[in-house]
């Protein structure tokens, strides 16, 4: 009976002593260097946060997100709040107060390609090597949290063309290239390019280049390196080449993402008396007939749009200096570039 009382008294005394000591302070081997929680403004964290683990993956599925705010939380009962751990984010010291919210911002999506970056959050004993003889014999106590951030590319942009250049007649110097610009409709590239070459042209050089983040390019189904010069034989009045810009990454897409561009090469007639005039096939049609211009008894083109607007294309010989589209009352004029569609509403 006496022994039991002594043992019980000893246990109570030790517990009381521990309560008086309080949290371990810097330099103590038991100084706490782990977080209580980490949370993120965007994405899904895997595995769920565990203070004892070090490696996590944050997947941000929205390719338009530009940054992620990381909220950092300490278990304050583990510390004397005047002597908190040193906190670093990517080797930069983050100054903080334990009484205020602590957060940092990770920038992502700084380009249209896929994102794969790692943010390192490190907690360490601010006492450093202090405490051992002459400062030696004790390593700095620390814990790192490595968050790998993944984000898919902007698929609609990585498969866009970067440039389409055409040269002919042996003119392949930079100043002799003709850069094609596709028609734009509500901000979306239609992928239709038109180019008219002189009647005597027998061969055209097409230099197509896909976006820097595209993983492949094909011309008429044949894989080609980016920027490859492709010879186009003008075997008829009109020749079409198909250029595909591709992106393939099994992490983000089970199948290849592709965008196809149609480059139409037309041969001008050496005896052309007036410009050719047509509508893009998907927007309507035009025909040449008498009395097309009301009450003026003149010949002209009659165009029928499929909807409330259409895209017209004029083609004319390079010797023709200017071609423009005028309203019936003559108050509005629009210069037409040969082979380039113009939207009429």
LUMLO-529334 format. One record per residue: x, y, z of N, C-alpha, C in turn; residue in one letter. Coordinates in pm, whole numbers, padded with zeros to 5 digits, always signed. Layout:
N
XYZXYZXYZa/...
***
This chain:
345
+00083-00120+00000+00000+00000+00000+00087+00126+00000x/+00191+00124+00078+00281+00238+00086+00351+00262-00048x/+00396+00154-00114+00467+00165-00242+00377+00227-00348x/+00250+00190-00349+00157+00243-00448+00141+00394-00431x/+00135+00442-00311+00120+00585-00288+00243+00661-00334x/+00359+00608-00310+00484+00673-00352+00492+00682-00503x/+00460+00572-00571+00465+00571-00718+00365+00669-00775x/+00245+00671-00721+00143+00764-00769+00187+00908-00749x/+00247+00938-00637+00293+01073-00609+00402+01115-00707x/+00492+01021-00737+00601+01049-00831+00547+01081-00968x/+00444+01008-01013+00385+01032-01145+00321+01169-01152x/+00248+01209-01053+00183+01340-01050+00287+01451-01051x/+00395+01431-00979+00500+01532-00972+00565+01553-01108x/+00593+01445-01184+00655+01454-01315+00564+01524-01414x/+00434+01494-01411+00339+01558-01502+00333+01708-01476x/+00333+01745-01350+00329+01886-01315+00455+01957-01362x/+00568+01887-01355+00694+01946-01400+00691+01971-01550x/+00635+01876-01626+00626+01892-01771+00539+02012-01806x/+00430+02030-01733+00340+02141-01761+00409+02274-01738x/+00499+02279-01641+00569+02402-01611+00674+02435-01716x/+00731+02333-01781+00837+02355-01880+00782+02424-02003x/+00663+02385-02055+00603+02446-02172+00664+02394-02302x/+00627+02457-02416+00675+02411-02547+00827+02418-02560x/+00880+02326-02640+01025+02328-02666+01061+02454-02742x/+01175+02513-02710+01218+02637-02774+01331+02611-02872x/+01362+02709-02959+01471+02691-03055+01598+02641-02988x/+01664+02548-03054+01786+02486-03000+01758+02357-02928x/+01634+02334-02887+01596+02210-02819+01572+02102-02925x/+01622+01980-02906+01599+01871-03003+01452+01844-03029x/+01365+01883-02933+01222+01860-02950+01149+01978-03011x/+01222+02081-03058+01156+02197-03118+01073+02152-03238x/+00948+02199-03246+00852+02148-03344+00866+02223-03478x/+00889+02148-03586+00908+02210-03718+00812+02147-03821x/+00686+02136-03784+00585+02084-03877+00463+02176-03875x/+00392+02177-03988+00273+02259-03999+00150+02183-03950x/+00048+02258-03916-00079+02195-03880-00165+02174-04005x/-00158+02271-04099-00236+02254-04222-00177+02336-04336x/-00209+02294-04459-00182+02367-04582-00311+02362-04663x/-00356+02475-04716-00474+02474-04802-00447+02561-04924x/-00524+02536-05032-00496+02598-05161-00624+02658-05221x/-00610+02772-05286-00726+02841-05344-00777+02771-05469x/-00693+02691-05533-00732+02620-05656-00675+02479-05653x/-00743+02388-05722-00688+02255-05746-00724+02151-05642x/-00677+02030-05670-00701+01914-05583-00567+01860-05534x/-00552+01846-05401-00427+01800-05342-00431+01649-05320x/-00324+01583-05360-00313+01438-05341-00170+01404-05296x/-00156+01323-05189-00261+01280-05096-00309+01399-05012x/-00410+01375-04930-00456+01480-04839-00341+01522-04750x/-00344+01648-04705-00232+01698-04626-00216+01621-04495x/-00092+01584-04469-00053+01516-04345+00077+01583-04300x/+00081+01641-04179+00200+01713-04133+00328+01631-04138x/+00315+01498-04127+00435+01414-04122+00489+01381-04261x/+00410+01406-04368+00455+01374-04504+00525+01494-04566x/+00591+01467-04678+00667+01575-04742+00625+01603-04885x/+00577+01505-04958+00553+01521-05102+00404+01513-05135x/+00359+01616-05209+00219+01625-05248+00209+01672-05393x/+00096+01642-05456+00069+01689-05592-00060+01770-05592x/-00052+01891-05644-00170+01977-05658-00204+01985-05806x/-00320+01933-05845-00363+01935-05985-00465+02046-06004x/-00429+02144-06087-00518+02255-06119-00575+02228-06258x/-00701+02187-06265-00760+02144-06392-00796+02261-06484x/-00817+02378-06429-00855+02494-06510-00729+02557-06571x/-00712+02552-06706-00590+02607-06768-00583+02759-06766x/-00692+02825-06727-00694+02971-06726-00646+03030-06593x/-00631+02946-06490-00587+02995-06359-00443+03045-06368x/-00419+03164-06317-00287+03226-06327-00203+03213-06199x/-00267+03189-06086-00191+03177-05961-00271+03097-05859x/-00200+03044-05761-00262+02969-05652-00217+03030-05520x/-00313+03063-05434-00281+03115-05301-00271+02998-05204x/-00158+02990-05133-00133+02882-05038-00145+02938-04897x/-00237+02881-04819-00256+02923-04679-00178+02829-04588x/-00101+02887-04496-00010+02811-04409-00056+02824-04264x/-00070+02712-04195-00116+02715-04057-00025+02639-03961x/+00007+02701-03847+00089+02638-03743+00000+02587-03630x/+00047+02486-03560-00018+02440-03438+00041+02522-03323x/-00025+02631-03291+00034+02731-03200+00060+02678-03060x/-00010+02574-03017+00014+02518-02883+00153+02456-02871x/+00220+02437-02985+00353+02375-02984+00464+02478-02963x/+00428+02609-02958+00532+02712-02959+00514+02818-02851x/+00627+02876-02815+00630+03007-02753+00615+03104-02871x/+00509+03182-02874+00477+03258-02995+00577+03369-03024x/+00673+03391-02935+00780+03485-02962+00899+03416-03026x/+00891+03283-03033+01004+03205-03086+00951+03097-03181x/+00909+03145-03300+00849+03057-03400+00956+03005-03497x/+00923+02901-03575+01020+02847-03672+01052+02947-03784x/+01165+02928-03844+01200+03003-03965+01119+02942-04080x/+01056+03027-04161+00971+02979-04270+01026+03028-04403x/+01049+02935-04495+01100+02969-04628+01011+02909-04735x/+00993+02983-04844+00921+02935-04961+01014+02949-05081x/+01050+02835-05139+01146+02834-05252+01273+02910-05217x/+01327+02880-05099+01454+02935-05050+01448+03084-05015x/+01328+03142-05018+01313+03282-04978+01243+03288-04842x/+01305+03361-04747+01247+03371-04613+01114+03446-04620x/+01011+03386-04560+00880+03449-04554+00858+03501-04412x/+00856+03633-04397+00833+03694-04267+00685+03681-04232x/+00653+03651-04108+00514+03631-04070+00495+03658-03922x/+00367+03672-03885+00328+03682-03745+00230+03568-03718x/+00250+03491-03611+00159+03380-03583+00018+03428-03548x/+00003+03557-03522-00129+03611-03486-00211+03648-03609x/-00147+03649-03727-00217+03686-03851-00221+03568-03948x/-00309+03579-04046-00315+03476-04151-00184+03474-04228x/-00136+03355-04257-00009+03339-04328-00038+03276-04463x/+00006+03342-04569-00015+03284-04702+00096+03328-04797x/+00109+03254-04906+00202+03288-05013+00133+03257-05145x/+00181+03316-05253+00118+03300-05385+00216+03232-05480x/+00170+03124-05544+00251+03054-05644+00197+03092-05782x/+00282+03153-05865+00239+03190-06000+00246+03068-06092x/+00141+03050-06170+00139+02940-06267+00082+02993-06398x/+00077+02906-06499+00020+02942-06628+00082+03069-06684x/+00215+03075-06680+00283+03191-06737+00300+03177-06887x/+00254+03065-06943+00249+03046-07087+00131+02954-07117x/+00107+02925-07245-00011+02845-07282+00016+02695-07275x/+00140+02656-07247+00173+02514-07238+00134+02454-07103x/+00158+02325-07089+00129+02256-06963+00223+02306-06854x/+00173+02310-06731+00252+02356-06617+00296+02237-06533x/+00421+02239-06492+00474+02137-06402+00585+02203-06322x/+00550+02250-06204+00648+02318-06120+00632+02271-05977x/+00736+02288-05897+00733+02245-05757+00760+02364-05665x/+00673+02379-05567+00692+02481-05464+00739+02410-05337x/+00847+02460-05276+00904+02399-05156+00884+02492-05037x/+00814+02442-04936+00793+02516-04811+00877+02449-04704x/+00962+02525-04639+01059+02467-04544+01048+02536-04408x/+01033+02454-04304+01036+02502-04166+01166+02456-04103x/+01230+02545-04027+01356+02506-03963+01371+02578-03829x/+01456+02521-03746+01487+02576-03614+01566+02706-03635x/+01515+02819-03588+01586+02946-03610+01718+02955-03535x/+01741+02861-03441+01868+02864-03366+01983+02811-03450x/+01953+02750-03561+02058+02697-03646+02140+02592-03576x/+02273+02604-03583+02363+02506-03520+02393+02539-03375x/+02328+02639-03319+02357+02676-03182+02319+02562-03087x/+02390+02551-02981+02356+02453-02879+02458+02343-02863x/+02533+02310-02971+02638+02209-02961+02768+02276-02922x/+02869+02199-02888+03000+02257-02852+03057+02336-02968x/+03084+02465-02947+03139+02555-03048+03049+02562-03173x/+02921+02531-03157+02830+02537-03271+02833+02414-03359x/+02905+02310-03320+02914+02189-03401+02842+02074-03333x/+02821+01970-03409+02772+01847-03350+02621+01834-03351x/+02548+01934-03404+02403+01923-03409+02355+01979-03541x/+02283+01898-03616+02229+01945-03743+02107+02033-03719x/+02076+02120-03817+01960+02208-03804+01835+02125-03823x/+01744+02131-03730+01620+02055-03739+01526+02127-03836x/+01474+02052-03934+01387+02114-04033+01292+02011-04093x/+01192+02060-04165+01099+01973-04237+01055+02047-04364x/+01055+01975-04476+01016+02034-04604+00884+01975-04652x/+00805+02063-04716+00683+02020-04785+00701+02057-04933x/+00703+01956-05018+00722+01978-05161+00589+01958-05233x/+00538+02065-05294+00409+02059-05362+00433+02071-05512x/+00410+01964-05583+00423+01964-05730+00290+02013-05789x/+00295+02121-05866+00174+02180-05923+00166+02142-06072x/+00055+02078-06108+00032+02037-06247-00089+02110-06302x/-00080+02152-06427-00192+02222-06493-00189+02189-06642x/-00305+02159-06702-00307+02126-06845-00280+02248-06932x/-00245+02227-07058-00223+02341-07149-00356+02400-07194x/-00349+02515-07257-00468+02572-07321-00478+02508-07460x/-00555+02400-07467-00557+02318-07587-00591+02398-07712x/-00685+02493-07702-00726+02567-07821-00614+02654-07876x/-00517+02688-07791-00408+02775-07834-00282+02699-07875x/-00252+02588-07808-00128+02517-07841-00133+02454-07980x/-00253+02437-08037-00262+02379-08171-00291+02484-08277x/-00272+02611-08243-00288+02717-08342-00160+02731-08423x/-00174+02776-08546-00056+02798-08630+00019+02921-08581x/+00148+02919-08599+00230+03035-08563+00247+03127-08683x/+00270+03066-08799+00283+03145-08921+00266+03057-09043x/+00221+03117-09152+00212+03051-09282+00276+03146-09383x/+00386+03105-09442+00456+03191-09536+00462+03122-09672x/+00451+03203-09778+00451+03151-09915+00552+03230-09997x/+00625+03160-10079+00714+03225-10176+00703+03148-10307x/+00732+03214-10417+00724+03149-10547+00820+03217-10644x/+00841+03152-10757+00931+03208-10857+01074+03212-10813x/+01114+03119-10722+01252+03116-10675+01283+03221-10570x/+01181+03298-10527+01201+03402-10426+01178+03345-10288x/+01286+03309-10218+01272+03249-10086+01345+03328-09978x/+01392+03449-10013+01452+03534-09912+01342+03585-09820x/+01381+03620-09697+01281+03664-09599+01195+03778-09651x/+01259+03873-09722+01182+03989-09769+01087+03954-09883x/+01106+03836-09942+01019+03796-10054+00904+03707-10010x/+00902+03666-09884+00795+03579-09836+00666+03658-09820x/+00554+03593-09848+00422+03652-09828+00358+03577-09710x/+00332+03649-09602+00274+03585-09483+00122+03592-09492x/+00059+03477-09480-00085+03468-09491-00149+03491-09355x/-00263+03557-09356-00338+03582-09232-00479+03527-09249x/-00520+03433-09164-00654+03377-09178-00761+03477-09137x/-00880+03460-09192-00991+03544-09151-01025+03513-09007x/-01066+03616-08933-01106+03596-08794-01256+03621-08781x/-01324+03535-08708-01468+03546-08687-01496+03532-08538x/-01536+03642-08473-01563+03642-08329-01443+03592-08248x/-01323+03626-08295-01203+03590-08220-01152+03450-08247x/-01225+03370-08327-01180+03234-08356-01126+03225-08497x/-01009+03167-08511-00949+03152-08643-01023+03043-08720x/-01066+03076-08843-01140+02978-08922-01050+02869-08979x/-00922+02901-08994-00831+02803-09052-00830+02802-09203x/-00893+02899-09267-00897+02909-09413-00798+03015-09460x/-00701+02973-09542-00604+03066-09598-00619+03065-09750x/-00613+03182-09812-00622+03192-09958-00499+03266-10009x/-00443+03215-10121-00330+03284-10180-00335+03266-10332x/-00324+03377-10404-00329+03375-10550-00190+03402-10604x/-00146+03317-10696-00014+03332-10757-00031+03368-10904x/+00070+03430-10966+00061+03466-11107+00034+03343-11195x/-00025+03365-11311-00066+03256-11399+00050+03167-11440x/+00168+03226-11455+00284+03148-11503+00353+03067-11393x/+00309+03079-11269+00374+03009-11157+00354+02858-11168x/+00463+02782-11159+00453+02636-11166+00475+02570-11031x/+00538+02642-10939+00566+02582-10808+00564+02690-10700x/+00509+02655-10586+00502+02745-10472+00569+02677-10353x/+00638+02753-10269+00697+02700-10147+00614+02745-10028x/+00562+02648-09954+00484+02675-09833+00571+02647-09712x/+00582+02744-09624+00659+02726-09500+00561+02743-09384x/+00514+02632-09332+00415+02634-09224+00484+02608-09091x/+00439+02680-08989+00497+02661-08856+00386+02662-08753x/+00378+02557-08674+00278+02549-08567+00331+02620-08442x/+00242+02637-08347+00277+02700-08221+00396+02629-08156x/+00477+02704-08080+00595+02646-08016+00560+02533-07920x/+00437+02531-07867+00398+02429-07770+00330+02309-07835x/+00307+02314-07968+00253+02198-08038+00359+02088-08038x/+00316+01963-08033+00412+01853-08028+00437+01791-08166x/+00360+01834-08267+00380+01777-08399+00308+01857-08506x/+00348+01833-08632+00286+01899-08746+00281+01801-08862x/+00174+01807-08940+00161+01721-09058+00111+01805-09174x/+00158+01774-09294+00111+01838-09416+00053+01730-09505x/-00076+01743-09534-00148+01640-09611-00128+01500-09551x/-00130+01494-09417-00122+01366-09348+00018+01315-09323x/+00120+01381-09378+00259+01338-09361+00325+01421-09251x/+00386+01351-09153+00453+01421-09044+00571+01502-09099x/+00579+01626-09058+00685+01716-09103+00740+01793-08983x/+00869+01825-08985+00925+01908-08876+00870+02050-08885x/+00863+02116-08770+00810+02253-08765+00892+02344-08854x/+00822+02423-08937+00889+02519-09024+00946+02460-09151x/+00916+02333-09180+00969+02271-09301+00911+02339-09425x/+00995+02358-09527+00951+02417-09653+00895+02304-09741x/+00769+02319-09779+00701+02217-09859+00677+02273-09998x/+00722+02199-10100+00703+02241-10239+00562+02203-10284x/+00493+02299-10344+00357+02276-10392+00355+02295-10543x/+00326+02189-10615+00319+02194-10760+00183+02252-10802x/+00185+02359-10883+00061+02420-10930+00016+02345-11055x/-00047+02232-11031-00090+02144-11141-00227+02181-11196x/-00295+02273-11135-00427+02314-11182-00454+02458-11144x/-00577+02500-11164-00615+02637-11130-00611+02659-10980x/-00645+02552-10904-00647+02563-10759-00589+02437-10696x/-00500+02456-10598-00439+02345-10524-00455+02375-10375x/-00494+02272-10300-00514+02290-10155-00420+02199-10076x/-00359+02254-09975-00277+02177-09881-00341+02185-09743x/-00335+02073-09670-00388+02068-09533-00272+02063-09435x/-00270+02156-09343-00166+02160-09239-00233+02132-09105x/-00181+02032-09034-00236+01996-08903-00135+02029-08794x/-00178+02102-08695-00098+02127-08575-00151+02035-08466x/-00061+01961-08399-00102+01857-08306-00039+01875-08168x/-00112+01829-08068-00059+01826-07932-00093+01692-07870x/+00007+01625-07818-00014+01493-07758+00060+01483-07626x/-00015+01450-07520+00042+01432-07388-00055+01344-07310x/-00019+01217-07287-00113+01125-07220-00153+01169-07080x/-00077+01259-07019-00115+01307-06887-00245+01387-06893x/-00267+01456-07007-00382+01546-07016-00486+01506-07119x/-00449+01425-07216-00545+01387-07320-00517+01246-07367x/-00622+01164-07367-00605+01024-07409-00567+01017-07556x/-00620+01111-07638-00592+01113-07781-00527+01245-07819x/-00467+01245-07936-00402+01366-07985-00507+01474-08012x/-00474+01599-07973-00559+01714-08003-00504+01779-08129x/-00591+01804-08227-00544+01853-08357-00627+01970-08406x/-00564+02052-08489-00635+02159-08559-00586+02161-08703x/-00679+02163-08796-00644+02157-08938-00663+02292-09004x/-00565+02331-09084-00570+02455-09161-00571+02421-09310x/-00655+02491-09385-00663+02470-09529-00596+02588-09599x/-00494+02558-09677-00424+02662-09753-00457+02641-09899x/-00532+02736-09957-00577+02726-10096-00487+02814-10183x/-00426+02753-10283-00344+02827-10379-00421+02837-10510x/-00447+02960-10552-00518+02981-10678-00427+03043-10782x/-00448+03003-10909-00369+03059-11018-00448+03171-11085x/-00390+03290-11091-00456+03402-11156-00451+03384-11307x/-00552+03437-11374-00554+03432-11520-00483+03554-11575x/-00396+03534-11673-00322+03645-11734-00410+03738-11813x/-00531+03692-11848-00620+03775-11929-00741+03822-11848x/-00730+03820-11715-00841+03857-11629-00876+04005-11650x/-01001+04031-11687-01046+04167-11712-01104+04231-11585x/-01164+04151-11500-01216+04202-11375-01186+04101-11264x/-01187+04143-11141-01155+04049-11033-01256+03936-11026x/-01207+03818-10985-01299+03710-10953-01363+03742-10818x/-01483+03692-10797-01555+03728-10674-01639+03609-10632x/-01625+03567-10507-01702+03454-10458-01721+03467-10308x/-01807+03382-10254-01824+03374-10110-01761+03246-10060x/-01710+03250-09937-01661+03127-09876-01776+03026-09877x/-01744+02902-09912-01847+02802-09938-01947+02786-09824x/-01899+02793-09701-01988+02768-09588-02076+02889-09555x/-02050+03006-09619-02129+03125-09586-02224+03168-09696x/-02218+03108-09813-02309+03144-09922-02246+03124-10058x/-02299+03191-10161-02246+03176-10296-02266+03306-10374x/-02190+03320-10485-02203+03435-10575-02212+03384-10718x/-02281+03462-10805-02285+03429-10947-02284+03558-11029x/-02233+03548-11151-02224+03664-11241-02348+03667-11329x/-02416+03782-11332-02535+03790-11415-02566+03934-11451x/-02659+03948-11545-02701+04080-11591-02780+04152-11481x/-02779+04284-11486-02861+04369-11401-02849+04333-11253x/-02727+04297-11211-02707+04265-11070-02721+04389-10984x/-02687+04503-11042-02700+04628-10968-02835+04690-11005x/-02922+04702-10905-03060+04744-10930-03068+04877-11007x/-03152+04877-11112-03189+04996-11188-03072+05062-11258x/-02961+04994-11268-02847+05055-11336-02809+04981-11463x/-02874+04866-11490-02850+04795-11614-02707+04752-11636x/-02637+04718-11530-02498+04678-11541-02482+04530-11508x/-02374+04473-11555-02341+04337-11516-02269+04339-11381x/-02286+04232-11306-02219+04226-11177-02242+04094-11109x/-02199+04082-10986-02214+03959-10908-02336+03969-10817x/-02410+03862-10811-02519+03848-10716-02476+03745-10613x/-02474+03784-10487-02430+03693-10381-02545+03667-10284x/-02559+03544-10244-02661+03503-10150-02594+03446-10026x/-02614+03514-09911-02553+03467-09787-02640+03360-09723x/-02576+03265-09655-02649+03157-09589-02717+03206-09461x/-02666+03316-09404-02725+03370-09281-02730+03521-09289x/-02708+03588-09175-02716+03733-09174-02584+03800-09213x/-02484+03720-09244-02358+03774-09294-02287+03667-09377x/-02189+03710-09453-02112+03617-09534-01970+03667-09551x/-01882+03581-09597-01743+03618-09619-01713+03610-09768x/-01675+03722-09826-01649+03729-09969-01499+03731-09994x/-01459+03677-10110-01318+03673-10148-01306+03725-10291x/-01222+03824-10310-01191+03873-10444-01055+03821-10484x/-01042+03778-10608-00912+03731-10659-00881+03811-10785x/-00762+03862-10790-00724+03942-10907-00576+03930-10933x/-00538+03963-11054-00399+03951-11098-00313+04053-11024x/-00188+04016-10990-00100+04109-10918-00081+04243-10989x/-00101+04245-11121-00083+04370-11194-00193+04471-11163x/-00305+04423-11107-00413+04512-11067-00377+04576-10933x/-00359+04707-10932-00306+04772-10813-00407+04778-10698x/-00533+04806-10729-00631+04824-10623-00763+04758-10658x/-00825+04697-10558-00959+04642-10574-01036+04674-10447x/-01154+04733-10461-01230+04765-10341-01378+04737-10361x/-01444+04718-10248-01587+04690-10243-01657+04817-10198x/-01760+04859-10275-01831+04982-10244-01978+04953-10215x/-02036+05035-10130-02180+05027-10107-02251+05083-10230x/-02381+05051-10246-02456+05096-10363-02459+05247-10375x/-02463+05317-10262-02470+05463-10268-02332+05527-10278x/-02229+05442-10278-02093+05493-10297-02034+05561-10176x/-02098+05549-10061-02048+05620-09942-01949+05537-09862x/-01946+05404-09884-01857+05318-09808-01769+05237-09903x/-01642+05228-09869-01547+05154-09951-01460+05066-09862x/-01432+04946-09909-01344+04854-09837-01244+04795-09935x/-01116+04819-09910-01013+04763-09996-01005+04612-09975x/-01004+04538-10084-00997+04392-10078-00858+04346-10120x/-00799+04262-10037-00669+04203-10069-00694+04069-10138x/-00627+04047-10247-00651+03926-10325-00636+03799-10241x/-00742+03718-10240-00738+03590-10171-00771+03593-10024x/-00787+03713-09965-00815+03722-09822-00965+03747-09801x/-01035+03660-09727-01179+03678-09705-01210+03807-09631x/-01327+03865-09663-01375+03985-09596-01519+03960-09553x/-01548+03986-09426-01680+03961-09371-01774+04077-09404x/-01891+04043-09460-01993+04142-09494-02117+04112-09412x/-02169+04213-09343-02289+04194-09260-02402+04279-09312x/
***
